């Protein structure tokens, strides 16, 4: 993510219209996101579920149309003399060719149509779930990338601090040998050097684990030819996000969040299920019809007079089912209420996530400004205390405290900068960003 992102020109730009390549301009991060979209197993599973749901919808939709089957039969039968009509052993043959419609339900009460609508909404719900997984994956990769950069910065800071502490320890050792420093100063300096060494090892371990987490999200080992990082922890908000924030209305949020649309489709599917459950109280009519030709000889199969046909309508009227149909309707109604609650929760969650990210913007910027000033003051204090120690005015304890306070302030600044960049990613995700790669060309 870079502060040099090209601003969106449209006055009504919406975050989903900002492609993730526009928002994240760091070429290294772009490469990692592209690899994750290609290799990540969770996203692959979500895509396969969409294909599965689409096939289920096609199966259910096919019930709206009659199915036409064709068949050919040969029946050879031998009758013993004592049961044959002629009193002699007989061997008969019968050839037939038929085409017909089998058990086609007339959808007079909308049962089949309701089941078809339910399957359609479930398919759309699954597709929205895939988009939610994609958005989450992109944000997770970006967040982990920022986390890795932050840990790398912390590791470099720890190494610089170790070098500074080691130099102070060497100076204290020389002063102790010359009789101008106490053994307490010597032990304090050596202990601080060991503590700094342990801190370097700790951050090195955390940085390696962060890279492993990034590898898991990407789905393969990080390529060696990745571009160098272009993201800096002291960056401000991406320019592409600002117009969207100014025009981010509640109605836009309801349209742009895939998880909200997913919950909406689940609610529609539950409503369709109620329609199918109600239709079970009414009669069902099935039609079975066939026509063809039958002959005792294969050569006479299609001659005049060999035609046959059959028409078998069937009506089923539910009379008593032990309360099964009523229970199924109650189950469908309860499922609808569950989906209503889930839809409301999805909306509430979306607004909270956006609100949390928005309210953190100004306080984080103010916090970082103050921490930057604090680092500058602590750095000057560190110089002054070291100078006083070299002149014999202060003990090494004053130098140690100044060193620790400077290091703590620098650590806090890095952590806050990581939080700020992560908050931008969270806001981009909360507003529905990450669906498109390059954005809407109309924006």
C-alpha positions, -999 to +999 in steps of 0.1 A: +000+000+000+014+033-010+006+070-004+012+076-040-020+058-051-038+076-079-070+093-066-103+082-079-118+109-101-155+101-097-173+122-071-195+091-062-167+066-062-175+035-041-149+013-025-160-019-045-151+001-076-116+006-064-097-025-075-072-040-051-044-033-075-054+004-073-056+004-036-024-017-029+002-002-052+031-020-036+042-044-064+055-070-040+021-070-022+003-072-055+023-103-064+015-119-031-022-112-034-022-126-070-005-158-058-029-162-029-060-158-052-044-185-074-033-210-048-052-205-016-071-237-006-100-219+012-107-198-019-104-229-041-129-247-019-153-218-021-151-217-059-158-254-061-189-250-038-202-224-062-199-249-091-216-275-070-244-252-061-249-241-097-252-277-107-278-283-080-298-253-093-297-268-128-310-301-115-339-284-097-347-262-126-351-292-149-381-303-129-401-274-144-400-292-178-413-326-188-387-352-195-390-372-228-376-407-229-373-432-257-370-469-253-369-501-273-379-535-260-378-571-271-398-597-252-394-634-260-416-658-241-420-696-241-453-712-230-456-749-223-484-768-240-506-772-209-509-735-205-509-722-240-542-713-257-534-736-287-525-767-266-490-767-280-457-754-269-453-718-281-425-693-283-436-657-289-417-625-296-428-589-292-409-559-304-418-524-292-405-488-295-419-461-273-414-425-264-430-408-235-432-384-206-427-400-172-443-385-140-443-349-149-458-328-121-482-300-131-470-272-109-505-257-101-496-246-066-460-235-071-442-263-053-417-270-081-412-233-088-406-226-051-380-253-050-364-239-081-363-204-065-348-219-034-320-236-054-313-203-073-310-183-041-287-209-025-265-207-056-264-169-054-257-172-017-228-195-023-213-172-049-215-142-025-198-164+001-170-170-024-166-132-028-165-128+010-137-154+012-118-135-016-121-102+002-111-117+035-081-134+018-069-102+002-072-083+035-054-111+054-025-112+030-022-074+032-025-074+070+001-102+073+024-084+049+022-052+070+027-073+101+059-089+086+072-054+077+065-042+112+084-071+127+112-066+103+114-030+114+113-041+150+141-066+143+162-039+127+156-015+156+165-043+181+198-049+162+206-011+162+199-010+199+221-040+205+249-024+186+245+008+207+242-011+240+272-032+230+293-001+223+282+013+257+291-019+274+326-019+258+331+017+269+320+008+305+344-021+305+373+002+295+363+027+322+360-001+348+395-013+339+408+023+342+391+027+376+366+054+365+335+032+365+321+010+393+315-028+391+278-020+393+280+000+361+299-028+345+273-055+355+244-032+345+259-026+310+266-063+305+231-073+316+216-047+292+237-061+264+224-097+271+188-084+272+193-067+239+207-099+224+176-119+237+153-092+222+170-096+188+165-134+189+128-129+199+120-106+171+139-128+146+117-157+156+085-137+153+096-124+119+103-159+106+069-170+119+052-141+102+068-151+069+055-187+075+020-174+080+023-154+048+034-185+029+003-203+042-019-176+029-001-174-005-003-212-008+033-217-019+069-207-010+076-171-016+092-167-050+128-154-050+121-129-078+095-109-059+099-071-062+113-053-031+089-039-006+075-004-014+054+001+017+067+023+044+053+023+079+051+061+081+026+063+052-007+081+055-041+070+041-041+059+004-055+086-018-079+061-034-097+056-001-106+092+006-133+099-020-150+066-011-151+076+026-168+109+018-196+091-001-199+059+019-236+058+027-255+031+045-273+021+012-239+017-005-227-005+023-257-028+020-251-032-017-213-036-015-208-061+013-209-097-001-217-111+033-248-089+036-259-100+001-252-136+011-274-133+041-301-117+019-301-146-005-303-171+024-334-153+036-349-154+001-342-192+000-359-196+033-390-178+020-390-200-011-388-231+011-420-219+029-438-217-004-428-253-012-439-264+023-473-248+019-478-264-015-475-298+002-510-292+016-526-292-018-532-320-044-503-329-067-510-340-103-485-361-122-488-370-159-474-400-175-479-405-212-463-426-239-467-435-275-450-459-298-454-491-319-455-528-311-453-558-333-447-595-331-421-592-358-393-567-361-402-560-397-437-549-387-426-526-360-434-494-378-462-506-402-497-491-401-518-505-373-489-512-349-491-479-330-498-479-292-503-452-267-509-448-230-520-419-208-519-422-170-527-390-151-524-393-113-537-370-086-526-373-050-546-356-023-530-354+012-555-365+038-536-376+068-498-375+073-496-374+111-489-337+111-458-341+089-468-313+064-477-289+092-444-297+110-424-291+077-442-257+073-433-248+109-397-258+103-396-236+072-410-206+091-386-211+119-357-212+094-369-180+079-368-163+113-333-176+118-323-161+085-339-128+094-318-127+125-287-136+106-294-109+080-299-083+107-267-094+124-247-092+092-259-056+088-251-047+124-216-063+120-209-044+088-218-011+103-197-018+134-167-028+114-169+004+093-175+025+124-146+010+143-122+016+114-135+052+109-133+063+145-097+050+147-084+072+119-080+106+136-069+092+170-043+070+154-028+099+134-027+121+165-011+092+185+016+087+159+024+124+157+028+125+195+049+093+195+072+107+167+078+138+188+084+116+219+110+095+200+128+128+190+128+139+227+140+106+239+168+105+214+181+139+226+178+128+262+198+097+253+226+118+238+226+142+268+228+114+294+256+096+276+275+128+274+271+134+311+281+098+318+313+102+297+321+134+317+315+116+350+284+137+359+259+108+358+261+071+366+255+045+339+220+039+354+209+072+339+222+061+305+205+028+308+171+044+317+174+068+287+183+039+264+154+018+276+129+047+273+141+055+238+138+019+227+103+017+242+092+048+224+106+036+191+088+002+196+056+020+204+058+041+173+064+011+150+035-007+166+012+023+161+022+027+125+015-010+119-020-005+135-027+025+113-019+007+080-038-023+092-068-001+100-068+012+064-069-024+052-097-031+076-117-001+064-111-011+027-125-046+036-154-033+057-166-011+029-166-040+004-133-035-013-113-064-028-139-078-051-124-065-083-088-065-095-086-032-114-119-016-104-149-005-124-138+013-156-168+035-152-155+049-119 
